[in-house]
Amino acid sequence: MLNASNDSILQRANESLEDLRISFDDQHGRQSRPRQKQQQQPSRRPPAHASSAEELRASGRAWSEGQFHNDHSYRTAAAKLAELVASRDSSVGAAETGGRGGGDRPALARGVQFTPPLSSQFSLAADDRRAAWQNLPAQASKAELVELLESQTAYTRALEIQMQHTDSLIAHAMDLCNQLLLDLDECLQQQQGASVRGSHVGGGLRQTASLQDVTRASVDQFKEELQRVSAMHQTRNERLEAQLKQAKADLAHRDEELDRLKADVRRLMSDNADLATGGLSALPVMIDRSGLPVSSAGGQASLVETLRRERDSLVESVTSLKQKLEESRQREQELYDQLTASIETVEQAKLEESNALLEKRQLSDELIGLRGRLDELLAAQSRRLDEARTGAREQADSELEGLRKRLRESEDELAAAGAKLERLNGEKRSLGQQLEEARSMLRLHETELTRGRDELASAATRAALHRDQAVSELGRVRQQLEQERVDRTGERDRLQSQLAEMRARLSAAEQAVQQGGEERLRLAGRAESLMRELQLARSGAESAGRAARQEAEKAAGRAARRESELLRQLAEQEARHEAAAGEMQRLLDQHAGLAERLRRELRRSADQLAGLQAAACQETAELAAERDQAAERLERCQARLRDAEKQLAGHTKAEAELRDRVRQLAGQQQDQSRGALQLLAGHTALQRERDLLAKEADFLRQQMQAGGSSGNGGDSGAGGGVAMMAAASG
């Protein structure tokens, strides 16, 4: 598409230039040169460009060295033309040596050549007009004035026709430039579309995308500059058109004034003719025309004076008209300068356009050079993806196998911990049963102790009664018995307090036994020994009670007979009671020690049971946490495996898309290379056209200067305008 569009652009440009040349040749009656057929030549053949460049350079050197030495503007244009040709040769050489892609470029039409202006004719006409105005005598005849005015009018009309023709040429050239710019914008938009499509390739094409961004930025900047220059040029054209309209209005006003002066001149000429033919007889007629009185003798003198004043006024009018024409020429020169500045601006924009196209060509070549690197990067990336895929699969398999192994071990440990927990629960239940049995035995022991206490209390009461019934002389014995009763009561209270304390301790022990009991068998044995000791204590207490009762009964029976026997018996009873009390105290102390030991053992057992239970719970929680972690790791490994498979599929798909995209980019790059070569050829054609327009502008400026410096020679002015248009056709 770029090839076809560039070919069509260059074809239309060459045809337009050739049509302009032929039309100007036809207008001026010269034999038009045959239109050269445009043949496409390979982009690797620089001799054609070199020959055209040498021709242009030789012609420019000839103009600058002496052929048009009388015109400074032509020397400047020739020097500028030589510089442009040199820059074009360097740009063409760089494009031909740096380009890689093939393709053909259409040859430039070299039939359009610059025809040097007829400077001798213009200078002669200008000198004639300048001499005619300078040599105009103060007493010039009416015929001379009329002839001079007519020649000036013809010259002004020729200048107007010339300006109209120049405007048409400039409009045609601007239309052609606008069409070329539109075609170039279309090509650049297609290039940008290709660059935008190529920017989505991926991470492997970041360098290519950056180059395309640079190209796009350069093209956008050039388009903005071109739009700015176009707007400025359009503004200048509008201002020039307004000034041209004002100049036309001034010219129409001067034409009206010129018609009035012509009428006055014709009237004066008719008066002069009447005077020449009729002599004095024509004076009345002239007087009638002038409205002067004829009765006075000085009428003729006054008529002559009136004619002289009219002639002076006509001379002044011609002088003012000449000044106005000079001002008009100055305005035309200003308009021409502005037009030249606009053309130079357009030339600068075209030069920047050519630079942008060359930069685009270089970036395209770099993009082609990066294609090999892209293939290597894609191959390396494919290898890395394969290696990463294989490594990820192996690592995932090994991690999955390890997780499965740890999961089996965790399940085994969890089963063992569950069995251990069941065993501990069974032991706890058995310890609870043993604790209930110990509680029942303790309640039985408490009942027996209460009964023994009651029996001891009743025996003490009976002994007290027996002592009360004894003789009064046994007061000491009664007091001793009372003291013994009091002591026994205190002992009983003490025993009751100890029993209450033991009951509280047993309650605490029962609460401790509820929480654990690892050594239940040993505690059961100790409880049985305690029960035996309690039975022994109870039997000792019963025997002591019976002995005390017997002794009391014997003492009560023999109280009347023998005080000494009673005292002996009472002493024996007291000794026995003290022995029994000591034995009971010993038994109670032993029972308290056993209870304390039982409490310590129960506390230790409870602590051990609580520690075992806490350890079992902690171990169970750790096993559950390890199981959850193993399950999470297994899920993560499975998710990673799925992600790796998805990434593998995505990488495979992306690799296929990248390969397809690389092939598409290769084809697009070839098309872009051909389009760039053709754009370069189009730029060369546009540069040739710009050079021709510059020459035409210089010629128009020379013609305007030549026309402004002269004031006479209408026919020569018209001939100069025709010669100028003929030169512009070149």
MODA-V768282 format. One record per run of one state. SS is the DSSP state (A for helix, B for strand, O for the rest). FROM is the first residue (numbers start at 1). TO is the last residue. Records with the same first field share a line. If there is no record, write none. Layout:
SS->FROM-TO  FROM-TO
This chain:
O->1-1  28-39  43-46  68-71  99-103  107-118  135-141  199-202  291-298  470-471  516-519  559-562  710-713  730-730
A->2-27  47-67  72-98  119-134  142-198  203-290  299-469  472-515  520-558  563-709  714-729
B->40-42  104-106
